[in-house]
Each structure stands twice: as structure tokens, then as C-alpha cells.
Amino acid sequence: MKILEVNEKTRRQVREILSQRDTGRYTEQEAVVQEILARVRQEGDAALFDYTERFDHITLTPETIEVTEQEIAAAYEKVPDSLLEVIRSAHASIRAFHEKQRMNSWFTTTEDGTFLGQKVSPLARAGVYVPGGKAAYPSSVLMNIVPARVAGVGEIIMTTPVGKQGEISPAVLVAASEAGVDRIFKVGGAQAIAALAYGTETIPRVDKITGPGNIFVALAKKSVVGAVGIDSVAGPSEILVLADETANPRYVAADLLSQAEHDELASAVLVTTSRELAEAVQKEIAVFLEKLERRAIIEKSLDHFGMILLADTMEDAIETVDDVASEHLEIVTRNPFEIMARVRNAGAMFLGPYSSEPLGDYYAGPNHILPTNGTARFFSPLSVDDFVKKSSVIHYSREALGAVHTLIEEFAKSEGLTAHANSIAVRFADEK
């Protein structure tokens, strides 16, 4: 990882380097995704089964596409008791955190007869996408399903690709069952997103799709917005560590590498005010690389999207942090709570030397499905809010409307909308 001095030119370079991972640059994959979406929308299950056989080499039928209760029971038999205990403990932490996010409807009234408010309603049906295939992510299962369940969603549908033997990871099935999923379907990729967005003969159409996936899943989610809601368009994983001279370089190096191992597009950035720390972290990374199993992936990730940025002052460092707006931000400074209050943009913040990023991935409680590619400037982590919608409620008595009707009519006429004005005026025509 090279050490770069922080200045405006450097910040522009960093933005350009990290933007190379943006979904907008994948035009070749975009064409494939559009074809898949169109076919599944038009042909339903026939296209869904065809793509699953083509990409996953699995033959599905209307009778085998959905996970059965027997398959879930068999999964429990295959999961070690120790892992089941971990899943249940993590589930409790995640649920406790998300229960604090519950929103309530509210209403206000006045003596002259107005009744205004906001009605909060859970979604009728949510679709949860869970990556699968070679990798199994029971943690992502919990992070998707728990906030939907806490929000009171009527039905939660999960889709996930299967392995070569046509099976889903037992840990994934157990996590889904513990979290309270309603139905699970054995499909993945862009075709799964299409099925959730448009519905097929076997998979019902949902109101919103959440959950991360590969580039084909991300592009598909991006394309179905409007037909269905989504949480956000997830990009490759990323971490930014903001550290001063008090940080332990071995811890910092380990945390940077924890994200670089995800894939070759993952980014790992250190922003520091200490050259001594920067150089020490470089050395520790070299030591770790000698023994890490995913060394080839990590090295490519660091070569393309890893960097150490040296800032003159903490103010410059924080400005750089906000500019990058990283998915994960670790603050390892003398007073991380004071620095946290000054940072604006980050998906999740981890404070102090013993709050490394994997703590949030698996156990602490806050959601690990986070905004990426700088979208932490305007997106938030997945939460209960993603699974509810709000309706405005308005009631005026004749007395209340009578006090303001001429104002409304004048406003409508100023916009040239005389029918709008008449809709109010007609109610008081007998008073003229």
C-alpha cells in the first residue's frame, strides 16, 4: 500500500480510483441483466428454470423450487450445536438493536377541527436476497430478515442460489428459520431479482427487495426500481480506518486486510496523521500476507484499491473521511467519541481499538448491510425503516377549512389550476 500526502488533488485521485468499482461501468453485464429481466418478466417460471440450469447447473421444477419444512429440519441436524448457539445469540443481539428502531404513527388535533398525522404501516411482502453458491452467509440472513420481522412485514420471501448438489447451506437455512422467514426459494442471480420484482407462477411479487449480491444482482436491483422498492445498490466491500499515533499498527493492518479478503474489488484505506503509524502498518501488512489463506485476492485488492493517506491535521483527515464516505469506518484515535461527533459520512462507525469491523458483521447488533461506493453521503444502513411506509393523514372540519379556503383558492389560481381552486370553493358557494 502506497503512502500518499492528503491534498485536494489526492482526494480527487482517491474518488476516481474508488469510482472504478461503480456499477455504472459494467455495461457488458448490464446487457445480460436486461435480457434476463425481460425474459423472466415475460415467461415467468420457464425462464427462471432455464437460467438456473444454465448458470447454476441445477434443474428446478415447480415442486422442487421451494425449500420444504423437511429440508429445514434436516438442516438443523447438520448444524453443530456450537454454531446454532452462535446464530441464536447473534439473532438476539440483532433483534434487540432493531427493536429500538420501531416507528409509531402520530396524530395532532386542533380545537377548530383539524386532524393531521402520519400512519406507519409495514410492507405487505418483502423479498430478501441472500448470496450463496460457494459462500454461505448466515449473518446476512439475520441482517435482512430480522428488521423486516421487527417491522411487522406480512410475508418475508427469501431467495438464494444453491450449490452443485442442489442444496442450500444448512447454516443459511437454520438462520432463516430462526429469524422468522416465511418462504425460501432456491434461485439466485439477476433471475431471482426479476422473479421477486415481477412475480412468476411460483414466486410471488414483493413490495421491496433487500440484500447484497454480485454485480449481476446489483445491476438487476438497480433496473427494477419503480416496479419494486430496493434498499440500495450494493457495491464491493470497503473499509476506512482513521487513526492517529496512538493506534496499534498491528490491529490496524489486520482490520484493513479483513475487508481486502472479500474480493479483488474490495477497498481498504488508512487515513492517518502519523507517518510513523503509516510505515508501521505497511510492515505489518507484509507480515500478515505471508500467512493469510486468501493472499492472492488480498494482494490484488490492495494493489488496485488499497492506500494510506497521510494528513497534516485531524481536520484534513476528517474532511478526507467524509469525502470517501466509506461503508465501514474505524476510528482509532486518542478520543474516538469526540472524532465520531465530527464525522458526517460513514455507513457504520467502529470506535476504539477493540471494536474491529467483524464485530459489526456478525454480532454487535447494528445492521451490516451498509451503503457503499460513497453512497453513505445520502444512504443509511438497512433498518426497520426500510420495511415500513408512511401515509399522511388529513382531516379538516368545515369550520377549519372555512378559515383558510380563500388562501388555498388563491394559491391554486396562481399556479393556473382553476379546477383545484374550484374543488375548495364549491364547498362554500352557498355563503356568497
C-alpha positions in Angstrom: 0.0 0.0 0.0 1.5 3.3 -1.1 1.5 6.3 1.2 0.0 9.5 -0.3 0.0 13.0 1.1 -3.5 14.3 1.5 -4.4 17.4 -0.6 -7.2 18.3 -2.9 -5.6 16.6 -5.9 -5.1 13.4 -3.8 -8.8 13.4 -2.8 -9.8 13.6 -6.5 -7.5 10.7 -7.3 -9.0 8.7 -4.5 -12.5 9.4 -5.7 -11.6 8.4 -9.2 -9.9 5.2 -8.1 -12.7 4.0 -5.9 -15.3 5.0 -8.5 -13.9 2.4 -10.9 -15.9 -0.1 -8.9 -19.2 1.6 -9.6 -22.0 -0.4 -11.2 -22.4 2.2 -13.9 -19.1 1.0 -15.5 -20.3 -2.6 -16.1 -22.0 -2.1 -19.5 -21.4 -5.6 -20.7 -23.1 -7.2 -17.7 -25.9 -4.6 -18.0 -26.9 -6.0 -21.3 -27.0 -9.6 -19.9 -29.1 -8.4 -16.9 -31.6 -6.6 -19.1 -32.2 -9.8 -21.2 -32.7 -11.8 -18.0 -35.1 -9.4 -16.5 -37.2 -9.2 -19.7 -37.4 -12.9 -20.2 -38.4 -13.7 -16.6 -41.0 -10.9 -16.7 -42.5 -12.4 -19.9 -42.0 -16.1 -19.4 -42.1 -16.5 -15.6 -41.0 -19.9 -14.3 -39.9 -21.2 -17.7 -37.2 -18.5 -17.9 -36.4 -18.8 -14.2 -35.8 -22.6 -14.5 -33.8 -22.1 -17.8 -31.4 -19.6 -16.3 -30.9 -21.6 -13.1 -30.0 -24.7 -15.2 -27.7 -22.6 -17.4 -25.9 -20.7 -14.6 -26.1 -22.9 -11.6 -26.4 -26.3 -13.4 -29.4 -27.3 -11.3 -32.8 -28.5 -12.7 -35.7 -26.9 -10.9 -39.4 -27.7 -11.1 -42.5 -26.1 -9.5 -42.3 -28.9 -7.0 -38.6 -28.5 -6.1 -38.0 -24.7 -6.3 -39.2 -24.0 -2.7 -37.4 -25.2 0.4 -39.6 -27.6 2.4 -40.1 -28.0 6.1 -38.4 -31.3 5.9 -35.3 -29.7 4.3 -35.2 -27.1 7.1 -35.5 -29.8 9.7 -32.6 -31.7 8.0 -30.5 -28.5 8.1 -30.9 -28.4 11.9 -29.5 -31.9 12.1 -26.4 -30.9 10.1 -25.6 -27.7 12.0 -23.3 -28.2 15.0 -24.8 -27.2 18.4 -22.0 -24.7 18.8 -22.9 -22.8 15.6 -26.6 -22.9 16.4 -25.8 -21.3 19.8 -23.8 -18.6 17.9 -26.7 -18.0 15.5 -29.2 -17.7 18.3 -27.0 -15.4 20.3 -26.3 -13.1 17.3 -30.0 -13.1 16.5 -30.9 -11.9 20.0 -28.3 -9.0 19.7 -29.5 -8.0 16.2 -33.2 -8.1 17.2 -32.6 -6.1 20.4 -30.9 -3.4 18.4 -33.6 -3.2 15.7 -36.5 -3.2 18.1 -35.2 0.2 19.2 -35.8 1.5 15.7 -39.6 0.8 15.7 -41.6 3.8 14.5 -45.1 4.8 15.7 -47.9 6.5 13.9 -48.6 10.0 15.3 -51.6 12.4 15.1 -52.3 16.0 16.2 -55.6 17.8 16.5 -56.8 21.4 17.0 -59.9 22.9 18.5 -61.3 24.1 15.2 -61.4 20.6 13.8 -58.2 19.7 12.1 -56.7 16.2 12.4 -53.3 15.7 10.9 -50.8 12.9 11.2 -48.7 10.1 9.8 -49.7 6.5 9.7 -46.9 4.0 9.7 -47.6 0.7 8.0 -45.4 -2.4 7.5 -44.9 -3.6 3.9 -47.2 -6.5 2.9 -44.4 -8.6 1.4 -40.6 -8.2 1.4 -38.1 -10.1 -0.7 -34.7 -10.9 0.8 -31.8 -11.8 -1.4 -29.0 -13.9 0.3 -25.8 -14.6 -1.6 -25.0 -18.3 -1.9 -23.2 -20.8 -4.1 -19.7 -21.4 -2.9 -20.1 -19.0 0.0 -22.6 -19.2 2.8 -23.6 -16.1 4.8 -26.0 -16.9 7.7 -25.1 -13.5 9.1 -26.6 -11.8 6.0 -29.7 -13.8 6.5 -30.2 -12.5 10.0 -29.4 -8.9 9.0 -32.1 -9.0 6.3 -34.9 -10.9 7.9 -34.7 -9.5 11.5 -35.5 -5.9 10.7 -38.3 -7.0 8.4 -39.8 -9.2 11.1 -39.5 -6.5 13.7 -41.2 -4.0 11.3 -44.2 -6.4 11.1 -43.9 -7.3 7.4 -46.8 -9.6 6.4 -44.7 -12.1 4.5 -41.0 -12.5 4.1 -39.7 -14.3 0.9 -36.1 -15.3 0.7 -34.2 -16.3 -2.4 -30.7 -17.8 -2.5 -28.7 -19.8 -5.1 -27.9 -23.4 -4.4 -24.7 -25.4 -4.6 -23.8 -28.0 -7.1 -25.8 -30.7 -5.3 -28.9 -28.6 -5.3 -28.7 -27.8 -1.6 -28.6 -24.6 0.4 -26.1 -24.2 3.2 -27.6 -25.7 6.3 -26.4 -22.7 8.3 -28.2 -20.4 6.0 -31.5 -22.4 6.3 -31.2 -22.5 10.1 -30.5 -18.8 10.3 -33.5 -18.0 8.1 -35.7 -20.3 10.2 -34.5 -18.7 13.5 -35.1 -15.2 12.1 -38.7 -16.0 11.0 -38.7 -16.3 7.3 -41.9 -17.4 5.7 -40.8 -19.0 2.4 -37.4 -19.8 0.8 -36.8 -20.3 -2.9 -33.7 -21.9 -4.5 -32.9 -19.3 -7.1 -30.2 -16.7 -7.3 -28.7 -14.0 -9.6 -30.5 -11.5 -11.7 -33.2 -14.0 -12.4 -34.1 -14.2 -8.7 -34.4 -10.4 -8.5 -36.6 -10.4 -11.6 -38.9 -13.1 -10.0 -39.2 -11.1 -6.8 -39.9 -7.8 -8.7 -42.4 -9.1 -11.3 -43.6 -12.4 -9.8 -43.8 -15.8 -11.5 -46.1 -18.8 -11.2 -44.3 -20.0 -8.1 -42.6 -16.9 -6.6 -44.9 -14.1 -5.5 -44.2 -10.4 -6.4 -42.9 -8.5 -3.4 -43.0 -4.8 -2.5 -39.3 -4.4 -1.7 -36.1 -6.3 -2.3 -33.2 -6.1 0.1 -29.8 -7.7 0.4 -26.4 -7.7 -1.3 -25.2 -9.8 -4.2 -22.7 -9.9 -7.0 -22.6 -7.4 -9.9 -25.5 -9.1 -11.7 -27.7 -8.9 -8.6 -26.7 -5.2 -8.1 -27.5 -4.3 -11.7 -30.8 -6.1 -11.6 -31.8 -4.4 -8.4 -30.9 -1.1 -9.9 -33.0 -1.8 -13.0 -36.2 -2.9 -11.2 -36.6 0.2 -9.1 -40.1 1.5 -9.8 -41.6 -1.9 -10.2 -40.4 -2.6 -6.7 -38.5 -0.8 -4.0 -34.9 -1.7 -3.0 -32.7 -0.9 -0.1 -29.7 0.3 -2.2 -27.3 -0.8 -4.9 -24.6 -2.7 -3.1 -21.0 -2.5 -4.3 -17.8 -4.3 -3.2 -16.9 -4.2 0.5 -14.8 -1.3 1.8 -13.2 -0.1 5.0 -11.5 3.1 6.0 -9.5 3.3 9.2 -9.0 6.8 10.7 -6.1 6.6 13.1 -3.6 8.8 14.9 -0.3 8.0 16.6 -2.0 6.2 19.5 -3.3 3.3 17.2 -1.8 -0.2 17.3 -0.4 -0.7 13.8 -0.9 -4.5 14.0 -4.6 -4.1 14.8 -5.0 -1.5 12.0 -3.3 -3.8 9.5 -5.4 -6.7 10.5 -8.6 -4.7 10.1 -7.7 -3.4 6.7 -7.0 -6.9 5.5 -10.3 -8.2 6.9 -12.1 -6.3 4.1 -9.5 -6.7 1.4 -10.0 -10.5 1.5 -13.7 -10.2 0.4 -12.8 -9.9 -3.3 -10.4 -8.2 -5.7 -12.7 -5.1 -5.9 -12.8 -4.5 -2.1 -11.1 -1.3 -0.9 -9.0 -0.8 2.2 -7.9 2.8 3.1 -6.0 4.1 6.1 -6.2 7.9 6.8 -3.7 9.0 9.5 -1.9 12.0 10.9 1.1 9.8 11.8 3.8 8.9 9.3 5.3 6.6 11.8 2.0 4.7 12.1 1.6 4.6 8.3 5.0 3.0 7.8 4.4 0.5 10.7 1.1 -0.5 9.1 2.9 -1.2 5.8 5.3 -3.6 7.6 2.5 -5.4 9.5 0.5 -5.9 6.3 3.6 -7.6 4.7 3.9 -9.9 7.8 0.2 -10.9 7.7 0.2 -11.6 4.0 2.8 -14.3 4.5 0.2 -16.5 6.3 -3.3 -15.5 5.2 -5.2 -18.0 3.1 -6.7 -15.5 0.7 -3.4 -13.8 -0.1 -3.9 -13.7 -3.9 -7.2 -11.9 -3.6 -5.9 -9.5 -0.9 -2.9 -8.5 -2.9 -5.0 -7.7 -5.9 -7.4 -5.7 -3.8 -4.6 -3.7 -2.2 -2.8 -3.1 -5.4 -5.8 -1.6 -7.1 -7.9 -0.1 -4.2 -5.7 0.0 -1.1 -4.0 3.2 0.0 -2.6 5.0 3.0 -3.4 8.7 3.1 -1.2 10.9 5.3 -2.9 14.1 6.5 -1.3 17.1 8.1 -4.0 17.7 10.7 -7.0 15.8 12.1 -9.3 18.4 10.3 -7.8 17.3 7.0 -8.2 13.7 7.9 -11.9 14.1 8.8 -12.5 16.0 5.6 -11.0 13.1 3.7 -13.1 10.6 5.6 -16.3 12.5 4.7 -15.2 12.7 1.1 -14.7 9.0 0.8 -17.9 8.2 2.8 -16.9 4.6 3.4 -19.1 1.6 4.1 -17.1 0.8 7.3 -15.2 3.4 9.3 -13.0 2.5 12.2 -11.9 5.5 14.4 -8.8 4.5 16.3 -7.7 7.7 17.9 -6.9 9.1 21.3 -10.6 10.2 21.7 -12.7 8.3 19.2 -16.0 9.6 20.6 -15.0 13.2 20.0 -13.9 12.4 16.5 -17.1 10.4 15.8 -19.2 13.5 16.6 -17.3 15.4 13.9 -17.6 12.8 11.1 -20.6 13.1 8.8 -20.4 10.3 6.3 -20.0 6.6 7.1 -22.2 3.6 6.8 -21.1 2.3 10.2 -18.6 3.6 12.7 -16.5 1.4 14.9 -14.9 3.3 17.8 -11.6 2.3 19.6 -9.1 -0.5 19.3 -11.4 -3.3 20.4 -14.3 -2.5 18.0 -13.0 -4.0 14.8 -15.3 -4.3 11.8 -16.1 -8.0 12.0 -17.8 -7.3 15.4 -20.4 -5.4 13.4 -20.5 -8.1 10.6 -21.6 -10.8 13.0 -22.7 -9.9 16.5 -23.0 -6.4 17.9 -26.5 -5.8 16.6 -26.4 -2.9 14.1 -27.1 -4.0 10.6 -24.1 -4.9 8.4 -25.9 -4.2 5.1 -24.5 -0.8 4.5 -24.2 1.9 1.8 -21.1 1.5 -0.4 -19.3 3.4 -3.2 -19.6 6.8 -1.4 -23.4 6.5 -1.0 -23.1 6.9 2.7 -23.4 10.6 1.9 -27.1 10.0 1.4 -28.0 6.4 2.2 -28.2 4.7 5.6 -27.7 1.1 6.9 -30.6 -1.4 6.3 -33.1 -0.9 9.2 -36.6 -1.3 10.3 -37.4 1.9 8.4 -36.7 0.0 5.1 -39.7 -2.3 5.8 -42.3 0.3 6.6 -44.0 3.1 4.7 -45.7 6.2 5.8 -49.0 7.7 4.8 -50.0 11.3 5.6 -53.5 11.6 7.2 -55.5 14.8 6.8 -58.9 15.7 8.1 -60.5 19.3 8.3 -63.9 20.2 9.6 -66.0 22.7 7.7 -65.0 25.3 10.3 -61.3 24.6 9.9 -61.4 24.7 6.1 -63.6 27.8 6.1 -61.0 29.7 7.9 -58.4 29.1 5.1 -60.3 28.3 1.9 -59.7 31.6 0.2 -56.0 31.3 0.8 -55.9 27.8 -0.8 -58.0 29.1 -3.8 -55.7 32.0 -4.4 -52.6 29.7 -4.3 -54.2 27.3 -6.8 -55.2 30.1 -9.2 -51.6 31.5 -9.0 -50.5 28.2 -10.5 -53.2 28.2 -13.2 -55.0 25.2 -11.6 -58.5 26.6 -11.5 -60.1 23.1 -11.0 -58.0 22.8 -7.9 -59.4 26.2 -6.7 -62.9 25.1 -7.6 -62.6 21.9 -5.6 -62.3 24.1 -2.5 -64.6 27.0 -3.5 -67.6 24.7 -4.3 -67.9 23.8 -0.7 -68.5 27.4 0.3 -70.6 28.6 -2.7 -73.7 28.9 -0.6 -72.0 31.6 1.5 -71.7 34.1 -1.4 
